[in-house]
Amino acid sequence: MVDWTTGCWGPPGIDLARSRLNLASDYGTETADRFLALYESLTGGGSAHGPYWDLLDAADSVHDTMSPETDPVRTRSLLRFEEYVASVVARL
C-alpha cells in the first residue's frame, strides 16, 4: 500500500493499522483480522502489529467518520468502524 498524500519513512505498524482500518470499514472486522493473520504468516509476525497502532490510526481517522450525511453506505461504514475499535480495545 502506498500512502501518496503523506508518504514518508515511518513505522510499518501504522501502515498495517491503516490497511486493517480500511478493510474493517469496508468489509468488517473479521476481514481485517484475516488480513492480519495472512500478513503475519507471510512476514513471520514480528513487532509491526500492535493495538497501539490500530488505536492511534483509528483516533486519527475519527474526523473522517463523522459526517452529517445520512448515506446508508457511510452509516454502515461508521458502524463497522465502531465495531473494529471495540474489538481492538477488547484485546487490550
HTML snippet that shows the backbone in 3Dmol.js (N, CA, C, O; Angstrom):
<script src="https://3Dmol.org/build/3Dmol-min.js"></script>
<div id="view" style="width:600px;height:400px;position:relative"></div>
<script>
const pdb = `
ATOM      1  N   MET A   1       0.843  -1.171   0.000  1.00  0.00           N
ATOM      2  CA  MET A   1       0.000   0.000   0.000  1.00  0.00           C
ATOM      3  C   MET A   1       0.891   1.238   0.000  1.00  0.00           C
ATOM      4  O   MET A   1       1.885   1.291   0.724  1.00  0.00           O
ATOM      5  N   VAL A   2       0.545   2.210  -0.791  1.00  0.00           N
ATOM      6  CA  VAL A   2       1.297   3.459  -0.837  1.00  0.00           C
ATOM      7  C   VAL A   2       0.385   4.594  -0.388  1.00  0.00           C
ATOM      8  O   VAL A   2      -0.707   4.781  -0.925  1.00  0.00           O
ATOM      9  N   ASP A   3       0.844   5.336   0.589  1.00  0.00           N
ATOM     10  CA  ASP A   3       0.106   6.479   1.125  1.00  0.00           C
ATOM     11  C   ASP A   3       0.632   7.733   0.425  1.00  0.00           C
ATOM     12  O   ASP A   3       1.564   8.377   0.907  1.00  0.00           O
ATOM     13  N   TRP A   4       0.039   8.066  -0.698  1.00  0.00           N
ATOM     14  CA  TRP A   4       0.569   9.158  -1.522  1.00  0.00           C
ATOM     15  C   TRP A   4       0.427  10.523  -0.877  1.00  0.00           C
ATOM     16  O   TRP A   4       1.268  11.391  -1.109  1.00  0.00           O
ATOM     17  N   THR A   5      -0.609  10.747  -0.074  1.00  0.00           N
ATOM     18  CA  THR A   5      -0.811  12.088   0.477  1.00  0.00           C
ATOM     19  C   THR A   5       0.165  12.414   1.595  1.00  0.00           C
ATOM     20  O   THR A   5       0.518  13.578   1.786  1.00  0.00           O
ATOM     21  N   THR A   6       0.606  11.402   2.339  1.00  0.00           N
ATOM     22  CA  THR A   6       1.539  11.661   3.437  1.00  0.00           C
ATOM     23  C   THR A   6       2.678  10.656   3.425  1.00  0.00           C
ATOM     24  O   THR A   6       3.120  10.201   4.479  1.00  0.00           O
ATOM     25  N   GLY A   7       3.150  10.311   2.242  1.00  0.00           N
ATOM     26  CA  GLY A   7       4.213   9.324   2.124  1.00  0.00           C
ATOM     27  C   GLY A   7       5.487   9.790   2.808  1.00  0.00           C
ATOM     28  O   GLY A   7       5.940  10.917   2.606  1.00  0.00           O
ATOM     29  N   CYS A   8       6.063   8.903   3.625  1.00  0.00           N
ATOM     30  CA  CYS A   8       7.311   9.198   4.310  1.00  0.00           C
ATOM     31  C   CYS A   8       7.814   7.910   4.953  1.00  0.00           C
ATOM     32  O   CYS A   8       7.112   6.899   4.961  1.00  0.00           O
ATOM     33  N   TRP A   9       9.026   7.951   5.488  1.00  0.00           N
ATOM     34  CA  TRP A   9       9.536   6.825   6.245  1.00  0.00           C
ATOM     35  C   TRP A   9       8.870   6.853   7.600  1.00  0.00           C
ATOM     36  O   TRP A   9       8.730   7.910   8.214  1.00  0.00           O
ATOM     37  N   GLY A  10       8.467   5.714   8.054  1.00  0.00           N
ATOM     38  CA  GLY A  10       7.847   5.645   9.368  1.00  0.00           C
ATOM     39  C   GLY A  10       7.694   4.207   9.809  1.00  0.00           C
ATOM     40  O   GLY A  10       8.117   3.282   9.115  1.00  0.00           O
ATOM     41  N   PRO A  11       7.093   4.026  10.956  1.00  0.00           N
ATOM     42  CA  PRO A  11       6.942   2.673  11.484  1.00  0.00           C
ATOM     43  C   PRO A  11       5.957   1.863  10.651  1.00  0.00           C
ATOM     44  O   PRO A  11       4.880   2.357  10.319  1.00  0.00           O
ATOM     45  N   PRO A  12       6.309   0.624  10.306  1.00  0.00           N
ATOM     46  CA  PRO A  12       5.409  -0.195   9.493  1.00  0.00           C
ATOM     47  C   PRO A  12       4.086  -0.497  10.184  1.00  0.00           C
ATOM     48  O   PRO A  12       3.094  -0.790   9.517  1.00  0.00           O
ATOM     49  N   GLY A  13       4.060  -0.430  11.516  1.00  0.00           N
ATOM     50  CA  GLY A  13       2.825  -0.708  12.247  1.00  0.00           C
ATOM     51  C   GLY A  13       1.694   0.226  11.885  1.00  0.00           C
ATOM     52  O   GLY A  13       0.534  -0.187  11.886  1.00  0.00           O
ATOM     53  N   ILE A  14       1.999   1.473  11.575  1.00  0.00           N
ATOM     54  CA  ILE A  14       0.938   2.432  11.237  1.00  0.00           C
ATOM     55  C   ILE A  14       0.361   2.116   9.860  1.00  0.00           C
ATOM     56  O   ILE A  14      -0.836   2.298   9.638  1.00  0.00           O
ATOM     57  N   ASP A  15       1.190   1.648   8.938  1.00  0.00           N
ATOM     58  CA  ASP A  15       0.677   1.263   7.617  1.00  0.00           C
ATOM     59  C   ASP A  15      -0.195   0.011   7.711  1.00  0.00           C
ATOM     60  O   ASP A  15      -1.226  -0.096   7.048  1.00  0.00           O
ATOM     61  N   LEU A  16       0.232  -0.916   8.533  1.00  0.00           N
ATOM     62  CA  LEU A  16      -0.564  -2.116   8.761  1.00  0.00           C
ATOM     63  C   LEU A  16      -1.896  -1.751   9.418  1.00  0.00           C
ATOM     64  O   LEU A  16      -2.942  -2.293   9.059  1.00  0.00           O
ATOM     65  N   ALA A  17      -1.851  -0.848  10.363  1.00  0.00           N
ATOM     66  CA  ALA A  17      -3.075  -0.401  11.037  1.00  0.00           C
ATOM     67  C   ALA A  17      -4.028   0.281  10.051  1.00  0.00           C
ATOM     68  O   ALA A  17      -5.239   0.067  10.114  1.00  0.00           O
ATOM     69  N   ARG A  18      -3.492   1.098   9.144  1.00  0.00           N
ATOM     70  CA  ARG A  18      -4.354   1.786   8.173  1.00  0.00           C
ATOM     71  C   ARG A  18      -5.006   0.778   7.228  1.00  0.00           C
ATOM     72  O   ARG A  18      -6.181   0.905   6.885  1.00  0.00           O
ATOM     73  N   SER A  19      -4.239  -0.211   6.815  1.00  0.00           N
ATOM     74  CA  SER A  19      -4.805  -1.256   5.955  1.00  0.00           C
ATOM     75  C   SER A  19      -5.933  -1.977   6.678  1.00  0.00           C
ATOM     76  O   SER A  19      -6.997  -2.214   6.104  1.00  0.00           O
ATOM     77  N   ARG A  20      -5.696  -2.325   7.941  1.00  0.00           N
ATOM     78  CA  ARG A  20      -6.723  -3.016   8.728  1.00  0.00           C
ATOM     79  C   ARG A  20      -7.963  -2.145   8.916  1.00  0.00           C
ATOM     80  O   ARG A  20      -9.089  -2.632   8.820  1.00  0.00           O
ATOM     81  N   LEU A  21      -7.754  -0.868   9.181  1.00  0.00           N
ATOM     82  CA  LEU A  21      -8.898   0.028   9.381  1.00  0.00           C
ATOM     83  C   LEU A  21      -9.714   0.165   8.100  1.00  0.00           C
ATOM     84  O   LEU A  21     -10.944   0.136   8.142  1.00  0.00           O
ATOM     85  N   ASN A  22      -9.045   0.311   6.973  1.00  0.00           N
ATOM     86  CA  ASN A  22      -9.756   0.405   5.695  1.00  0.00           C
ATOM     87  C   ASN A  22     -10.559  -0.862   5.428  1.00  0.00           C
ATOM     88  O   ASN A  22     -11.716  -0.787   5.014  1.00  0.00           O
ATOM     89  N   LEU A  23      -9.960  -2.012   5.660  1.00  0.00           N
ATOM     90  CA  LEU A  23     -10.670  -3.271   5.453  1.00  0.00           C
ATOM     91  C   LEU A  23     -11.845  -3.416   6.411  1.00  0.00           C
ATOM     92  O   LEU A  23     -12.925  -3.852   6.014  1.00  0.00           O
ATOM     93  N   ALA A  24     -11.634  -3.055   7.662  1.00  0.00           N
ATOM     94  CA  ALA A  24     -12.715  -3.156   8.651  1.00  0.00           C
ATOM     95  C   ALA A  24     -13.873  -2.236   8.296  1.00  0.00           C
ATOM     96  O   ALA A  24     -15.034  -2.621   8.431  1.00  0.00           O
ATOM     97  N   SER A  25     -13.571  -1.037   7.847  1.00  0.00           N
ATOM     98  CA  SER A  25     -14.630  -0.077   7.498  1.00  0.00           C
ATOM     99  C   SER A  25     -15.414  -0.520   6.269  1.00  0.00           C
ATOM    100  O   SER A  25     -16.623  -0.302   6.184  1.00  0.00           O
ATOM    101  N   ASP A  26     -14.723  -1.140   5.319  1.00  0.00           N
ATOM    102  CA  ASP A  26     -15.391  -1.563   4.079  1.00  0.00           C
ATOM    103  C   ASP A  26     -16.025  -2.949   4.161  1.00  0.00           C
ATOM    104  O   ASP A  26     -17.083  -3.191   3.581  1.00  0.00           O
ATOM    105  N   TYR A  27     -15.363  -3.868   4.896  1.00  0.00           N
ATOM    106  CA  TYR A  27     -15.798  -5.267   4.856  1.00  0.00           C
ATOM    107  C   TYR A  27     -16.055  -5.893   6.220  1.00  0.00           C
ATOM    108  O   TYR A  27     -16.608  -6.990   6.296  1.00  0.00           O
ATOM    109  N   GLY A  28     -15.667  -5.222   7.294  1.00  0.00           N
ATOM    110  CA  GLY A  28     -15.891  -5.759   8.631  1.00  0.00           C
ATOM    111  C   GLY A  28     -14.610  -6.171   9.333  1.00  0.00           C
ATOM    112  O   GLY A  28     -13.568  -6.368   8.707  1.00  0.00           O
ATOM    113  N   THR A  29     -14.714  -6.294  10.638  1.00  0.00           N
ATOM    114  CA  THR A  29     -13.571  -6.617  11.486  1.00  0.00           C
ATOM    115  C   THR A  29     -12.972  -7.978  11.155  1.00  0.00           C
ATOM    116  O   THR A  29     -11.753  -8.140  11.195  1.00  0.00           O
ATOM    117  N   GLU A  30     -13.811  -8.955  10.829  1.00  0.00           N
ATOM    118  CA  GLU A  30     -13.286 -10.285  10.502  1.00  0.00           C
ATOM    119  C   GLU A  30     -12.318 -10.238   9.327  1.00  0.00           C
ATOM    120  O   GLU A  30     -11.306 -10.938   9.325  1.00  0.00           O
ATOM    121  N   THR A  31     -12.624  -9.421   8.336  1.00  0.00           N
ATOM    122  CA  THR A  31     -11.734  -9.286   7.179  1.00  0.00           C
ATOM    123  C   THR A  31     -10.404  -8.668   7.596  1.00  0.00           C
ATOM    124  O   THR A  31      -9.345  -9.112   7.152  1.00  0.00           O
ATOM    125  N   ALA A  32     -10.456  -7.650   8.444  1.00  0.00           N
ATOM    126  CA  ALA A  32      -9.226  -7.020   8.930  1.00  0.00           C
ATOM    127  C   ALA A  32      -8.386  -8.016   9.723  1.00  0.00           C
ATOM    128  O   ALA A  32      -7.159  -8.017   9.619  1.00  0.00           O
ATOM    129  N   ASP A  33      -9.036  -8.854  10.504  1.00  0.00           N
ATOM    130  CA  ASP A  33      -8.312  -9.859  11.278  1.00  0.00           C
ATOM    131  C   ASP A  33      -7.715 -10.939  10.380  1.00  0.00           C
ATOM    132  O   ASP A  33      -6.604 -11.406  10.629  1.00  0.00           O
ATOM    133  N   ARG A  34      -8.439 -11.337   9.344  1.00  0.00           N
ATOM    134  CA  ARG A  34      -7.899 -12.318   8.387  1.00  0.00           C
ATOM    135  C   ARG A  34      -6.683 -11.744   7.670  1.00  0.00           C
ATOM    136  O   ARG A  34      -5.688 -12.439   7.467  1.00  0.00           O
ATOM    137  N   PHE A  35      -6.771 -10.462   7.285  1.00  0.00           N
ATOM    138  CA  PHE A  35      -5.633  -9.799   6.641  1.00  0.00           C
ATOM    139  C   PHE A  35      -4.413  -9.833   7.564  1.00  0.00           C
ATOM    140  O   PHE A  35      -3.304 -10.133   7.120  1.00  0.00           O
ATOM    141  N   LEU A  36      -4.617  -9.529   8.839  1.00  0.00           N
ATOM    142  CA  LEU A  36      -3.510  -9.539   9.795  1.00  0.00           C
ATOM    143  C   LEU A  36      -2.906 -10.943   9.907  1.00  0.00           C
ATOM    144  O   LEU A  36      -1.684 -11.093   9.932  1.00  0.00           O
ATOM    145  N   ALA A  37      -3.748 -11.957   9.973  1.00  0.00           N
ATOM    146  CA  ALA A  37      -3.247 -13.335  10.064  1.00  0.00           C
ATOM    147  C   ALA A  37      -2.415 -13.691   8.831  1.00  0.00           C
ATOM    148  O   ALA A  37      -1.356 -14.306   8.949  1.00  0.00           O
ATOM    149  N   LEU A  38      -2.895 -13.305   7.659  1.00  0.00           N
ATOM    150  CA  LEU A  38      -2.134 -13.564   6.430  1.00  0.00           C
ATOM    151  C   LEU A  38      -0.822 -12.785   6.415  1.00  0.00           C
ATOM    152  O   LEU A  38       0.222 -13.329   6.056  1.00  0.00           O
ATOM    153  N   TYR A  39      -0.876 -11.527   6.801  1.00  0.00           N
ATOM    154  CA  TYR A  39       0.324 -10.689   6.861  1.00  0.00           C
ATOM    155  C   TYR A  39       1.371 -11.326   7.770  1.00  0.00           C
ATOM    156  O   TYR A  39       2.542 -11.437   7.408  1.00  0.00           O
ATOM    157  N   GLU A  40       0.928 -11.741   8.958  1.00  0.00           N
ATOM    158  CA  GLU A  40       1.866 -12.317   9.918  1.00  0.00           C
ATOM    159  C   GLU A  40       2.406 -13.664   9.439  1.00  0.00           C
ATOM    160  O   GLU A  40       3.560 -14.000   9.708  1.00  0.00           O
ATOM    161  N   SER A  41       1.579 -14.439   8.730  1.00  0.00           N
ATOM    162  CA  SER A  41       2.067 -15.727   8.227  1.00  0.00           C
ATOM    163  C   SER A  41       3.103 -15.524   7.128  1.00  0.00           C
ATOM    164  O   SER A  41       4.010 -16.344   6.980  1.00  0.00           O
ATOM    165  N   LEU A  42       2.985 -14.458   6.365  1.00  0.00           N
ATOM    166  CA  LEU A  42       3.938 -14.193   5.286  1.00  0.00           C
ATOM    167  C   LEU A  42       5.209 -13.504   5.770  1.00  0.00           C
ATOM    168  O   LEU A  42       6.277 -13.683   5.184  1.00  0.00           O
ATOM    169  N   THR A  43       5.095 -12.720   6.834  1.00  0.00           N
ATOM    170  CA  THR A  43       6.257 -11.968   7.311  1.00  0.00           C
ATOM    171  C   THR A  43       6.903 -12.579   8.542  1.00  0.00           C
ATOM    172  O   THR A  43       7.945 -12.111   9.003  1.00  0.00           O
ATOM    173  N   GLY A  44       6.281 -13.627   9.076  1.00  0.00           N
ATOM    174  CA  GLY A  44       6.822 -14.235  10.285  1.00  0.00           C
ATOM    175  C   GLY A  44       6.441 -13.483  11.541  1.00  0.00           C
ATOM    176  O   GLY A  44       7.063 -13.663  12.587  1.00  0.00           O
ATOM    177  N   GLY A  45       5.426 -12.644  11.449  1.00  0.00           N
ATOM    178  CA  GLY A  45       4.961 -11.913  12.635  1.00  0.00           C
ATOM    179  C   GLY A  45       5.816 -10.697  12.892  1.00  0.00           C
ATOM    180  O   GLY A  45       5.803  -9.741  12.117  1.00  0.00           O
ATOM    181  N   GLY A  46       6.549 -10.731  13.964  1.00  0.00           N
ATOM    182  CA  GLY A  46       7.389  -9.599  14.306  1.00  0.00           C
ATOM    183  C   GLY A  46       6.619  -8.571  15.121  1.00  0.00           C
ATOM    184  O   GLY A  46       5.551  -8.865  15.658  1.00  0.00           O
ATOM    185  N   SER A  47       7.150  -7.404  15.206  1.00  0.00           N
ATOM    186  CA  SER A  47       6.571  -6.383  16.077  1.00  0.00           C
ATOM    187  C   SER A  47       5.820  -5.298  15.314  1.00  0.00           C
ATOM    188  O   SER A  47       5.508  -4.255  15.889  1.00  0.00           O
ATOM    189  N   ALA A  48       5.523  -5.517  14.036  1.00  0.00           N
ATOM    190  CA  ALA A  48       4.853  -4.462  13.264  1.00  0.00           C
ATOM    191  C   ALA A  48       3.441  -4.190  13.773  1.00  0.00           C
ATOM    192  O   ALA A  48       2.998  -3.042  13.790  1.00  0.00           O
ATOM    193  N   HIS A  49       2.732  -5.241  14.187  1.00  0.00           N
ATOM    194  CA  HIS A  49       1.358  -5.038  14.610  1.00  0.00           C
ATOM    195  C   HIS A  49       1.272  -4.855  16.118  1.00  0.00           C
ATOM    196  O   HIS A  49       2.041  -5.436  16.884  1.00  0.00           O
ATOM    197  N   GLY A  50       0.328  -4.043  16.511  1.00  0.00           N
ATOM    198  CA  GLY A  50       0.032  -3.860  17.926  1.00  0.00           C
ATOM    199  C   GLY A  50      -1.211  -3.001  18.075  1.00  0.00           C
ATOM    200  O   GLY A  50      -1.498  -2.171  17.213  1.00  0.00           O
ATOM    201  N   PRO A  51      -1.950  -3.190  19.159  1.00  0.00           N
ATOM    202  CA  PRO A  51      -3.164  -2.395  19.358  1.00  0.00           C
ATOM    203  C   PRO A  51      -2.881  -0.894  19.422  1.00  0.00           C
ATOM    204  O   PRO A  51      -3.737  -0.076  19.085  1.00  0.00           O
ATOM    205  N   TYR A  52      -1.664  -0.541  19.862  1.00  0.00           N
ATOM    206  CA  TYR A  52      -1.299   0.883  19.889  1.00  0.00           C
ATOM    207  C   TYR A  52      -1.477   1.508  18.513  1.00  0.00           C
ATOM    208  O   TYR A  52      -2.093   2.566  18.384  1.00  0.00           O
ATOM    209  N   TRP A  53      -0.935   0.853  17.477  1.00  0.00           N
ATOM    210  CA  TRP A  53      -1.013   1.399  16.122  1.00  0.00           C
ATOM    211  C   TRP A  53      -2.457   1.413  15.620  1.00  0.00           C
ATOM    212  O   TRP A  53      -2.889   2.371  14.979  1.00  0.00           O
ATOM    213  N   ASP A  54      -3.205   0.331  15.919  1.00  0.00           N
ATOM    214  CA  ASP A  54      -4.604   0.269  15.495  1.00  0.00           C
ATOM    215  C   ASP A  54      -5.409   1.412  16.094  1.00  0.00           C
ATOM    216  O   ASP A  54      -6.192   2.060  15.399  1.00  0.00           O
ATOM    217  N   LEU A  55      -5.215   1.660  17.392  1.00  0.00           N
ATOM    218  CA  LEU A  55      -5.992   2.720  18.052  1.00  0.00           C
ATOM    219  C   LEU A  55      -5.507   4.111  17.651  1.00  0.00           C
ATOM    220  O   LEU A  55      -6.312   5.031  17.512  1.00  0.00           O
ATOM    221  N   LEU A  56      -4.200   4.268  17.467  1.00  0.00           N
ATOM    222  CA  LEU A  56      -3.664   5.558  17.017  1.00  0.00           C
ATOM    223  C   LEU A  56      -4.242   5.926  15.654  1.00  0.00           C
ATOM    224  O   LEU A  56      -4.667   7.061  15.437  1.00  0.00           O
ATOM    225  N   ASP A  57      -4.255   4.964  14.744  1.00  0.00           N
ATOM    226  CA  ASP A  57      -4.787   5.234  13.408  1.00  0.00           C
ATOM    227  C   ASP A  57      -6.291   5.467  13.448  1.00  0.00           C
ATOM    228  O   ASP A  57      -6.801   6.326  12.728  1.00  0.00           O
ATOM    229  N   ALA A  58      -7.006   4.714  14.278  1.00  0.00           N
ATOM    230  CA  ALA A  58      -8.450   4.923  14.406  1.00  0.00           C
ATOM    231  C   ALA A  58      -8.739   6.321  14.948  1.00  0.00           C
ATOM    232  O   ALA A  58      -9.642   7.002  14.462  1.00  0.00           O
ATOM    233  N   ALA A  59      -7.977   6.748  15.951  1.00  0.00           N
ATOM    234  CA  ALA A  59      -8.173   8.097  16.505  1.00  0.00           C
ATOM    235  C   ALA A  59      -7.893   9.156  15.449  1.00  0.00           C
ATOM    236  O   ALA A  59      -8.585  10.172  15.386  1.00  0.00           O
ATOM    237  N   ASP A  60      -6.885   8.923  14.625  1.00  0.00           N
ATOM    238  CA  ASP A  60      -6.551   9.861  13.553  1.00  0.00           C
ATOM    239  C   ASP A  60      -7.657   9.919  12.496  1.00  0.00           C
ATOM    240  O   ASP A  60      -7.793  10.917  11.789  1.00  0.00           O
ATOM    241  N   SER A  61      -8.437   8.857  12.395  1.00  0.00           N
ATOM    242  CA  SER A  61      -9.471   8.773  11.358  1.00  0.00           C
ATOM    243  C   SER A  61     -10.855   9.170  11.837  1.00  0.00           C
ATOM    244  O   SER A  61     -11.793   9.191  11.039  1.00  0.00           O
ATOM    245  N   VAL A  62     -11.010   9.487  13.115  1.00  0.00           N
ATOM    246  CA  VAL A  62     -12.339   9.803  13.651  1.00  0.00           C
ATOM    247  C   VAL A  62     -12.993  10.948  12.881  1.00  0.00           C
ATOM    248  O   VAL A  62     -14.185  10.892  12.580  1.00  0.00           O
ATOM    249  N   HIS A  63     -12.227  11.974  12.566  1.00  0.00           N
ATOM    250  CA  HIS A  63     -12.822  13.117  11.864  1.00  0.00           C
ATOM    251  C   HIS A  63     -13.366  12.717  10.491  1.00  0.00           C
ATOM    252  O   HIS A  63     -14.298  13.345   9.989  1.00  0.00           O
ATOM    253  N   ASP A  64     -12.788  11.674   9.879  1.00  0.00           N
ATOM    254  CA  ASP A  64     -13.276  11.211   8.581  1.00  0.00           C
ATOM    255  C   ASP A  64     -14.594  10.457   8.697  1.00  0.00           C
ATOM    256  O   ASP A  64     -15.366  10.399   7.740  1.00  0.00           O
ATOM    257  N   THR A  65     -14.852   9.880   9.869  1.00  0.00           N
ATOM    258  CA  THR A  65     -16.070   9.083  10.043  1.00  0.00           C
ATOM    259  C   THR A  65     -17.255   9.935  10.455  1.00  0.00           C
ATOM    260  O   THR A  65     -18.403   9.541  10.249  1.00  0.00           O
ATOM    261  N   MET A  66     -16.993  11.089  11.031  1.00  0.00           N
ATOM    262  CA  MET A  66     -18.083  11.951  11.488  1.00  0.00           C
ATOM    263  C   MET A  66     -18.574  12.817  10.339  1.00  0.00           C
ATOM    264  O   MET A  66     -17.827  13.620   9.780  1.00  0.00           O
ATOM    265  N   SER A  67     -19.824  12.642  10.003  1.00  0.00           N
ATOM    266  CA  SER A  67     -20.387  13.387   8.883  1.00  0.00           C
ATOM    267  C   SER A  67     -21.880  13.554   9.091  1.00  0.00           C
ATOM    268  O   SER A  67     -22.542  12.644   9.589  1.00  0.00           O
ATOM    269  N   PRO A  68     -22.418  14.700   8.717  1.00  0.00           N
ATOM    270  CA  PRO A  68     -23.864  14.887   8.837  1.00  0.00           C
ATOM    271  C   PRO A  68     -24.640  14.101   7.788  1.00  0.00           C
ATOM    272  O   PRO A  68     -25.869  14.047   7.824  1.00  0.00           O
ATOM    273  N   GLU A  69     -23.905  13.487   6.844  1.00  0.00           N
ATOM    274  CA  GLU A  69     -24.577  12.729   5.788  1.00  0.00           C
ATOM    275  C   GLU A  69     -25.297  11.521   6.383  1.00  0.00           C
ATOM    276  O   GLU A  69     -24.832  10.920   7.352  1.00  0.00           O
ATOM    277  N   THR A  70     -26.422  11.182   5.795  1.00  0.00           N
ATOM    278  CA  THR A  70     -27.164  10.005   6.244  1.00  0.00           C
ATOM    279  C   THR A  70     -27.133   8.922   5.179  1.00  0.00           C
ATOM    280  O   THR A  70     -28.034   8.086   5.113  1.00  0.00           O
ATOM    281  N   ASP A  71     -26.121   8.933   4.364  1.00  0.00           N
ATOM    282  CA  ASP A  71     -25.923   7.928   3.332  1.00  0.00           C
ATOM    283  C   ASP A  71     -25.822   6.552   3.990  1.00  0.00           C
ATOM    284  O   ASP A  71     -24.994   6.371   4.884  1.00  0.00           O
ATOM    285  N   PRO A  72     -26.638   5.573   3.579  1.00  0.00           N
ATOM    286  CA  PRO A  72     -26.604   4.251   4.206  1.00  0.00           C
ATOM    287  C   PRO A  72     -25.238   3.573   4.137  1.00  0.00           C
ATOM    288  O   PRO A  72     -24.859   2.858   5.065  1.00  0.00           O
ATOM    289  N   VAL A  73     -24.497   3.789   3.055  1.00  0.00           N
ATOM    290  CA  VAL A  73     -23.165   3.185   2.945  1.00  0.00           C
ATOM    291  C   VAL A  73     -22.253   3.787   3.995  1.00  0.00           C
ATOM    292  O   VAL A  73     -21.489   3.071   4.644  1.00  0.00           O
ATOM    293  N   ARG A  74     -22.327   5.092   4.166  1.00  0.00           N
ATOM    294  CA  ARG A  74     -21.494   5.773   5.161  1.00  0.00           C
ATOM    295  C   ARG A  74     -21.891   5.346   6.576  1.00  0.00           C
ATOM    296  O   ARG A  74     -21.028   5.166   7.434  1.00  0.00           O
ATOM    297  N   THR A  75     -23.178   5.188   6.817  1.00  0.00           N
ATOM    298  CA  THR A  75     -23.651   4.742   8.123  1.00  0.00           C
ATOM    299  C   THR A  75     -23.136   3.336   8.423  1.00  0.00           C
ATOM    300  O   THR A  75     -22.700   3.064   9.541  1.00  0.00           O
ATOM    301  N   ARG A  76     -23.182   2.448   7.444  1.00  0.00           N
ATOM    302  CA  ARG A  76     -22.679   1.085   7.607  1.00  0.00           C
ATOM    303  C   ARG A  76     -21.167   1.116   7.897  1.00  0.00           C
ATOM    304  O   ARG A  76     -20.676   0.364   8.739  1.00  0.00           O
ATOM    305  N   SER A  77     -20.452   1.977   7.204  1.00  0.00           N
ATOM    306  CA  SER A  77     -19.015   2.106   7.415  1.00  0.00           C
ATOM    307  C   SER A  77     -18.713   2.588   8.835  1.00  0.00           C
ATOM    308  O   SER A  77     -17.776   2.102   9.469  1.00  0.00           O
ATOM    309  N   LEU A  78     -19.500   3.537   9.334  1.00  0.00           N
ATOM    310  CA  LEU A  78     -19.307   4.044  10.693  1.00  0.00           C
ATOM    311  C   LEU A  78     -19.561   2.936  11.717  1.00  0.00           C
ATOM    312  O   LEU A  78     -18.816   2.806  12.688  1.00  0.00           O
ATOM    313  N   LEU A  79     -20.601   2.145  11.504  1.00  0.00           N
ATOM    314  CA  LEU A  79     -20.885   1.040  12.421  1.00  0.00           C
ATOM    315  C   LEU A  79     -19.745   0.022  12.413  1.00  0.00           C
ATOM    316  O   LEU A  79     -19.372  -0.504  13.461  1.00  0.00           O
ATOM    317  N   ARG A  80     -19.198  -0.253  11.245  1.00  0.00           N
ATOM    318  CA  ARG A  80     -18.061  -1.176  11.148  1.00  0.00           C
ATOM    319  C   ARG A  80     -16.830  -0.593  11.833  1.00  0.00           C
ATOM    320  O   ARG A  80     -16.083  -1.314  12.495  1.00  0.00           O
ATOM    321  N   PHE A  81     -16.619   0.706  11.675  1.00  0.00           N
ATOM    322  CA  PHE A  81     -15.515   1.404  12.342  1.00  0.00           C
ATOM    323  C   PHE A  81     -15.626   1.237  13.854  1.00  0.00           C
ATOM    324  O   PHE A  81     -14.648   0.900  14.521  1.00  0.00           O
ATOM    325  N   GLU A  82     -16.818   1.473  14.387  1.00  0.00           N
ATOM    326  CA  GLU A  82     -17.030   1.356  15.830  1.00  0.00           C
ATOM    327  C   GLU A  82     -16.824  -0.084  16.310  1.00  0.00           C
ATOM    328  O   GLU A  82     -16.253  -0.310  17.376  1.00  0.00           O
ATOM    329  N   GLU A  83     -17.285  -1.043  15.528  1.00  0.00           N
ATOM    330  CA  GLU A  83     -17.102  -2.452  15.881  1.00  0.00           C
ATOM    331  C   GLU A  83     -15.613  -2.799  15.906  1.00  0.00           C
ATOM    332  O   GLU A  83     -15.145  -3.503  16.800  1.00  0.00           O
ATOM    333  N   TYR A  84     -14.887  -2.303  14.926  1.00  0.00           N
ATOM    334  CA  TYR A  84     -13.443  -2.558  14.841  1.00  0.00           C
ATOM    335  C   TYR A  84     -12.718  -1.991  16.051  1.00  0.00           C
ATOM    336  O   TYR A  84     -11.909  -2.684  16.668  1.00  0.00           O
ATOM    337  N   VAL A  85     -12.996  -0.744  16.399  1.00  0.00           N
ATOM    338  CA  VAL A  85     -12.336  -0.115  17.539  1.00  0.00           C
ATOM    339  C   VAL A  85     -12.660  -0.886  18.826  1.00  0.00           C
ATOM    340  O   VAL A  85     -11.779  -1.116  19.655  1.00  0.00           O
ATOM    341  N   ALA A  86     -13.905  -1.275  18.985  1.00  0.00           N
ATOM    342  CA  ALA A  86     -14.304  -2.051  20.168  1.00  0.00           C
ATOM    343  C   ALA A  86     -13.545  -3.372  20.226  1.00  0.00           C
ATOM    344  O   ALA A  86     -13.158  -3.810  21.309  1.00  0.00           O
ATOM    345  N   SER A  87     -13.327  -4.015  19.079  1.00  0.00           N
ATOM    346  CA  SER A  87     -12.608  -5.301  19.073  1.00  0.00           C
ATOM    347  C   SER A  87     -11.144  -5.101  19.450  1.00  0.00           C
ATOM    348  O   SER A  87     -10.562  -5.946  20.129  1.00  0.00           O
ATOM    349  N   VAL A  88     -10.541  -3.989  19.015  1.00  0.00           N
ATOM    350  CA  VAL A  88      -9.140  -3.716  19.358  1.00  0.00           C
ATOM    351  C   VAL A  88      -9.037  -3.445  20.848  1.00  0.00           C
ATOM    352  O   VAL A  88      -8.134  -3.964  21.505  1.00  0.00           O
ATOM    353  N   VAL A  89      -9.941  -2.646  21.396  1.00  0.00           N
ATOM    354  CA  VAL A  89      -9.922  -2.326  22.820  1.00  0.00           C
ATOM    355  C   VAL A  89     -10.138  -3.599  23.640  1.00  0.00           C
ATOM    356  O   VAL A  89      -9.519  -3.766  24.691  1.00  0.00           O
ATOM    357  N   ALA A  90     -10.997  -4.483  23.180  1.00  0.00           N
ATOM    358  CA  ALA A  90     -11.272  -5.721  23.911  1.00  0.00           C
ATOM    359  C   ALA A  90     -10.039  -6.618  24.004  1.00  0.00           C
ATOM    360  O   ALA A  90      -9.962  -7.464  24.895  1.00  0.00           O
ATOM    361  N   ARG A  91      -9.088  -6.451  23.112  1.00  0.00           N
ATOM    362  CA  ARG A  91      -7.874  -7.273  23.118  1.00  0.00           C
ATOM    363  C   ARG A  91      -6.800  -6.725  24.058  1.00  0.00           C
ATOM    364  O   ARG A  91      -5.781  -7.380  24.279  1.00  0.00           O
ATOM    365  N   LEU A  92      -7.014  -5.554  24.601  1.00  0.00           N
ATOM    366  CA  LEU A  92      -6.003  -4.963  25.499  1.00  0.00           C
ATOM    367  C   LEU A  92      -5.947  -5.693  26.825  1.00  0.00           C
ATOM    368  O   LEU A  92      -5.156  -5.332  27.696  1.00  0.00           O
TER     369      LEU A  92
END
`;
const viewer = $3Dmol.createViewer("view");
viewer.addModel(pdb, "pdb");
viewer.setStyle({}, {cartoon: {color: "spectrum"}});
viewer.zoomTo();
viewer.render();
</script>
